[in-house]
Amino acid sequence: MNTTDKIYIAGHRGMVGSAIVRKLHSEGFQNIVTRTSQELDLRNQQAVQDFFAEEKPQYVFLAAAKVGGIVANNTYRAEFVYDNLMMEANIIHAAYLHQVTKLMFLGSSCIYPKMAPQPLQEESLLSGYLEKTNQPYAIAKIAGIELCDAYRAQYGCNFISVMPTNLYGPNDNYDLEKSHVLPALLRKFIAAKRNQEASVTLWGTGSPYREFLHVDDLADACYYLMQHYNESGLINIGFGEDISIKDLAQLVKKITAFEGEIVWDTTKPDGTPRKLMDVSKLASKGWKASISLEEGIKKVYEEIKNTVWE
């Protein structure tokens, strides 16, 4: 990529898309094309085609998606499969028709089978059953990988797929119904400290293990891979280490300086027992994460500690 190339970032206001925008700006890229969902409904095939015909982007980062945590995934199952399928199919097909030089599709670690061997290797895709609570979203993302590979095989398109682990950072979602575990923890502890509550109640047993990557690290990896990776299949992007939800809660408690107790509501689901990415393929391409979990959470806490949630 040259700094003068026209780059379209789908989903530029989301956590991932906005991080990619920041990264590209820091590297001197100015010719960046964006559209809000109000300006361009990515589920509308004709609207997407018209946009590509007008703007003619050379590179595309496909970071637009309908995302959420366990509750949202399980509640809005039809929306999660329909919206994500339509968005990715429309963009990938338009990128082919309008001869985009290269497209990067961003998936999710939830594409892997629930009981896949840990750490999760790229080869484990489609080797077992998915976690039921987020199956619609996962199937949509798997379809996106297949679309990229199929267009590569049939038409010679340079479309690549990357699979980030659990992300956190600026522009995260702190809605307790729709957020992922780390932003939900931060919000709960900040609110409890502010309200001088005696305890914080958290879902499940705290026993599952999760891996977390700061979104600025992800953006750096995406920028690197857009220049150095041109293969079919998928490549994991992660930190390479995981932590139990119980230990994560203690870490967030420490960083937020909440002095009360943690209560675990074991009637609530835990989700997948463990999700750790095997990042050896990524390391072999020459990239490694640099922001530690404690450093990253401290940065986020400083950014949001005075936020007032309704």
C-alpha positions as CSV (number, residue, x, y, z in Angstrom):
1,M,0.0,0.0,0.0
2,N,1.1,3.5,-0.8
3,T,0.1,6.5,1.3
4,T,-1.8,7.9,-1.7
5,D,-3.9,4.7,-2.3
6,K,-7.6,5.0,-1.7
7,I,-8.6,2.8,1.2
8,Y,-12.1,1.9,2.3
9,I,-12.7,1.0,5.9
10,A,-16.1,-0.6,6.4
11,G,-17.1,-0.1,10.0
12,H,-14.9,2.9,10.7
13,R,-16.8,4.0,13.8
14,G,-16.6,0.6,15.5
15,M,-13.8,-0.3,17.8
16,V,-11.8,-2.2,15.2
17,G,-12.4,0.1,12.2
18,S,-11.6,3.2,14.2
19,A,-8.3,1.7,15.4
20,I,-7.4,0.9,11.8
21,V,-8.2,4.5,10.8
22,R,-5.9,5.8,13.6
23,K,-3.1,3.4,12.5
24,L,-3.4,4.4,8.8
25,H,-3.4,8.1,9.7
26,S,-0.3,7.6,11.9
27,E,1.4,6.0,8.9
28,G,0.6,9.0,6.7
29,F,-2.4,7.6,4.8
30,Q,-4.9,10.4,4.0
31,N,-7.0,9.0,1.1
32,I,-9.3,7.0,3.4
33,V,-13.0,6.5,2.5
34,T,-15.7,5.9,5.1
35,R,-19.5,5.9,5.3
36,T,-21.7,5.7,8.4
37,S,-24.5,3.1,8.5
38,Q,-26.9,6.0,7.9
39,E,-25.1,7.0,4.8
40,L,-24.6,3.5,3.4
41,D,-26.6,0.4,4.5
42,L,-24.2,-2.4,3.8
43,R,-27.0,-4.9,3.8
44,N,-28.3,-3.2,0.6
45,Q,-26.6,-4.8,-2.4
46,Q,-27.4,-2.0,-4.9
47,A,-26.3,0.7,-2.5
48,V,-23.0,-1.1,-1.9
49,Q,-22.5,-1.5,-5.7
50,D,-23.2,2.1,-6.3
51,F,-20.7,3.1,-3.6
52,F,-17.9,1.0,-5.1
53,A,-18.6,2.3,-8.6
54,E,-18.4,5.9,-7.3
55,E,-15.4,5.7,-5.0
56,K,-13.4,2.8,-6.6
57,P,-11.3,2.0,-3.5
58,Q,-8.0,0.1,-4.1
59,Y,-7.9,-1.5,-0.6
60,V,-10.7,-2.6,1.7
61,F,-10.6,-3.4,5.4
62,L,-13.9,-5.2,6.1
63,A,-14.4,-4.5,9.8
64,A,-18.1,-3.8,9.7
65,A,-20.2,-6.3,11.7
66,K,-23.0,-6.7,14.1
67,V,-21.3,-7.8,17.3
68,G,-22.1,-8.4,20.9
69,G,-21.6,-10.7,23.9
70,I,-23.4,-13.8,25.1
71,V,-26.8,-12.1,25.8
72,A,-26.9,-10.2,22.5
73,N,-25.8,-13.2,20.4
74,N,-28.4,-15.4,22.0
75,T,-31.2,-12.9,21.9
76,Y,-30.9,-11.4,18.4
77,R,-30.0,-14.7,16.6
78,A,-31.7,-13.8,13.3
79,E,-30.2,-10.3,13.1
80,F,-26.7,-11.6,13.9
81,V,-26.8,-14.2,11.0
82,Y,-28.7,-12.1,8.5
83,D,-26.9,-8.7,9.0
84,N,-23.4,-10.2,9.0
85,L,-24.1,-12.4,6.0
86,M,-25.5,-9.6,3.9
87,M,-22.8,-7.0,4.8
88,E,-19.8,-9.3,4.0
89,A,-21.4,-10.8,0.9
90,N,-22.2,-7.4,-0.6
91,I,-18.8,-5.9,0.1
92,I,-16.8,-8.9,-1.0
93,H,-18.8,-9.3,-4.2
94,A,-18.5,-5.6,-5.0
95,A,-14.7,-5.7,-4.3
96,Y,-14.5,-8.4,-6.9
97,L,-16.6,-6.6,-9.5
98,H,-14.7,-3.4,-9.1
99,Q,-11.3,-5.0,-9.1
100,V,-10.1,-4.0,-5.6
101,T,-6.4,-4.7,-5.3
102,K,-6.7,-6.4,-1.9
103,L,-9.4,-6.9,0.8
104,M,-9.0,-8.0,4.4
105,F,-12.0,-9.7,6.1
106,L,-12.0,-9.6,9.9
107,G,-13.6,-12.5,11.6
108,S,-13.8,-13.6,15.2
109,S,-12.3,-16.3,17.4
110,C,-15.8,-17.7,18.0
111,I,-15.7,-19.3,14.5
112,Y,-13.8,-22.2,16.2
113,P,-15.6,-25.3,17.6
114,K,-16.5,-25.1,21.2
115,M,-14.3,-28.0,22.2
116,A,-11.5,-27.4,19.8
117,P,-8.0,-28.2,21.1
118,Q,-6.3,-25.3,22.8
119,P,-4.6,-23.1,21.7
120,L,-6.9,-22.7,18.7
121,Q,-5.1,-23.5,15.5
122,E,-6.3,-22.3,12.1
123,E,-6.7,-25.9,11.0
124,S,-9.4,-26.5,13.6
125,L,-12.0,-24.5,11.6
126,L,-15.1,-26.7,10.9
127,S,-13.7,-29.6,12.9
128,G,-16.6,-29.7,15.4
129,Y,-19.7,-28.1,16.9
130,L,-19.9,-24.4,17.6
131,E,-20.8,-22.7,20.9
132,K,-24.6,-22.6,20.7
133,T,-25.1,-19.1,22.1
134,N,-23.1,-17.4,19.3
135,Q,-23.6,-19.9,16.5
136,P,-25.5,-17.6,14.1
137,Y,-22.7,-15.0,14.3
138,A,-20.0,-17.6,14.0
139,I,-21.6,-19.2,10.9
140,A,-21.8,-15.8,9.3
141,K,-18.1,-15.2,9.9
142,I,-17.2,-18.7,8.6
143,A,-19.2,-17.9,5.5
144,G,-17.1,-14.7,5.1
145,I,-13.8,-16.7,5.1
146,E,-15.3,-19.1,2.5
147,L,-16.3,-16.2,0.4
148,C,-12.8,-14.8,0.4
149,D,-11.3,-18.2,-0.4
150,A,-13.8,-18.9,-3.1
151,Y,-13.3,-15.6,-4.9
152,R,-9.6,-16.1,-4.6
153,A,-9.8,-19.6,-6.1
154,Q,-12.3,-18.8,-8.9
155,Y,-11.4,-15.2,-9.8
156,G,-7.8,-14.7,-8.5
157,C,-8.9,-12.0,-6.0
158,N,-6.3,-11.2,-3.3
159,F,-8.8,-11.4,-0.4
160,I,-7.4,-12.5,3.0
161,S,-9.1,-13.4,6.3
162,V,-7.8,-12.6,9.8
163,M,-9.3,-13.9,13.0
164,P,-8.8,-11.6,16.0
165,T,-9.1,-12.8,19.6
166,N,-11.2,-11.0,22.2
167,L,-10.5,-7.2,21.8
168,Y,-10.8,-4.2,24.0
169,G,-9.8,-0.5,23.8
170,P,-11.2,2.8,22.6
171,N,-14.7,2.9,21.2
172,D,-15.6,-0.4,22.9
173,N,-19.3,-1.2,23.7
174,Y,-20.2,-0.8,27.4
175,D,-23.9,-1.6,27.1
176,L,-24.3,-4.4,29.7
177,E,-26.7,-6.3,27.5
178,K,-24.5,-6.2,24.4
179,S,-21.0,-5.8,25.6
180,H,-18.2,-8.4,25.9
181,V,-16.7,-9.5,29.2
182,L,-13.9,-7.0,29.7
183,P,-15.9,-3.8,29.0
184,A,-18.7,-5.2,31.1
185,L,-16.3,-5.8,34.0
186,L,-14.9,-2.3,33.7
187,R,-18.3,-0.7,33.7
188,K,-19.5,-2.7,36.7
189,F,-16.5,-2.0,38.8
190,I,-16.4,1.7,37.9
191,A,-20.1,2.1,38.7
192,A,-19.8,0.1,41.9
193,K,-16.9,2.2,43.1
194,R,-18.7,5.5,42.2
195,N,-21.8,4.4,44.0
196,Q,-19.8,3.0,47.0
197,E,-21.5,-0.4,46.6
198,A,-20.4,-3.3,48.9
199,S,-20.2,-5.9,46.1
200,V,-20.1,-6.5,42.4
201,T,-22.1,-9.5,41.0
202,L,-20.6,-11.2,38.0
203,W,-21.9,-14.0,35.7
204,G,-20.9,-17.6,35.9
205,T,-18.1,-19.3,37.9
206,G,-15.2,-17.2,36.7
207,S,-13.5,-20.4,35.6
208,P,-13.4,-19.9,31.8
209,Y,-10.1,-18.7,30.3
210,R,-10.0,-15.9,27.7
211,E,-7.3,-14.1,25.7
212,F,-7.4,-10.3,25.3
213,L,-5.7,-8.1,22.7
214,H,-5.7,-4.3,22.7
215,V,-7.4,-3.0,19.6
216,D,-4.3,-0.8,18.8
217,D,-2.3,-4.0,18.6
218,L,-4.9,-5.5,16.3
219,A,-4.7,-2.5,14.0
220,D,-1.0,-2.7,13.8
221,A,-1.2,-6.4,12.9
222,C,-3.8,-5.7,10.2
223,Y,-1.6,-3.0,8.7
224,Y,1.3,-5.4,8.7
225,L,-0.6,-8.3,7.2
226,M,-2.1,-6.1,4.5
227,Q,1.4,-5.6,3.3
228,H,3.0,-9.0,4.0
229,Y,0.3,-11.7,3.8
230,N,-1.4,-13.0,0.6
231,E,-2.7,-16.5,1.3
232,S,-5.9,-18.4,1.4
233,G,-7.4,-19.7,4.6
234,L,-7.1,-17.6,7.7
235,I,-4.6,-16.3,10.2
236,N,-5.1,-15.8,13.9
237,I,-4.3,-12.5,15.5
238,G,-3.9,-12.7,19.3
239,F,-1.7,-12.0,22.3
240,G,-0.8,-15.6,22.8
241,E,-1.6,-15.8,26.5
242,D,-4.9,-16.2,28.4
243,I,-6.3,-15.5,31.8
244,S,-9.2,-16.8,33.8
245,I,-12.3,-14.6,34.1
246,K,-11.8,-14.8,37.9
247,D,-8.3,-13.4,37.7
248,L,-9.4,-10.9,35.1
249,A,-12.0,-9.6,37.5
250,Q,-9.4,-9.3,40.3
251,L,-7.2,-7.3,37.9
252,V,-10.0,-5.0,36.9
253,K,-10.9,-4.6,40.6
254,K,-7.3,-3.6,41.3
255,I,-7.0,-1.1,38.5
256,T,-10.3,0.5,39.3
257,A,-9.5,0.5,43.1
258,F,-12.8,-1.0,44.0
259,E,-12.7,-2.2,47.6
260,G,-15.9,-4.3,47.8
261,E,-16.5,-8.0,47.3
262,I,-16.9,-10.0,44.1
263,V,-20.0,-12.3,44.0
264,W,-20.3,-15.0,41.3
265,D,-23.8,-15.8,40.1
266,T,-23.4,-19.4,39.1
267,T,-26.9,-19.7,37.7
268,K,-25.6,-17.7,34.7
269,P,-23.8,-19.4,31.8
270,D,-20.0,-19.4,31.4
271,G,-19.8,-19.8,27.7
272,T,-16.9,-21.6,26.0
273,P,-14.5,-23.0,28.6
274,R,-11.4,-21.6,27.0
275,K,-10.4,-19.5,24.0
276,L,-6.7,-19.0,23.3
277,M,-5.3,-18.4,19.9
278,D,-2.3,-20.2,18.5
279,V,-0.4,-17.3,17.1
280,S,2.6,-19.2,15.8
281,K,1.6,-18.7,12.2
282,L,1.4,-14.9,12.8
283,A,4.7,-14.9,14.6
284,S,6.3,-16.8,11.6
285,K,5.2,-13.8,9.4
286,G,7.1,-11.5,11.7
287,W,4.5,-9.8,14.0
288,K,4.0,-10.0,17.7
289,A,1.7,-8.1,20.1
290,S,3.3,-5.5,22.4
291,I,0.6,-4.1,24.8
292,S,0.4,-6.1,28.0
293,L,-3.1,-6.8,29.4
294,E,-2.5,-4.8,32.6
295,E,-1.0,-1.9,30.6
296,G,-3.9,-2.0,28.1
297,I,-6.6,-2.1,30.8
298,K,-5.0,0.9,32.6
299,K,-5.1,2.9,29.4
300,V,-8.8,2.1,28.9
301,Y,-9.6,2.8,32.5
302,E,-8.1,6.3,32.2
303,E,-10.1,6.9,29.0
304,I,-13.5,5.9,30.5
305,K,-13.3,6.3,34.3
306,N,-15.4,9.4,34.3
307,T,-18.0,8.1,31.8
308,V,-21.6,8.4,33.0
309,W,-23.7,5.5,31.9
310,E,-27.5,5.6,32.0
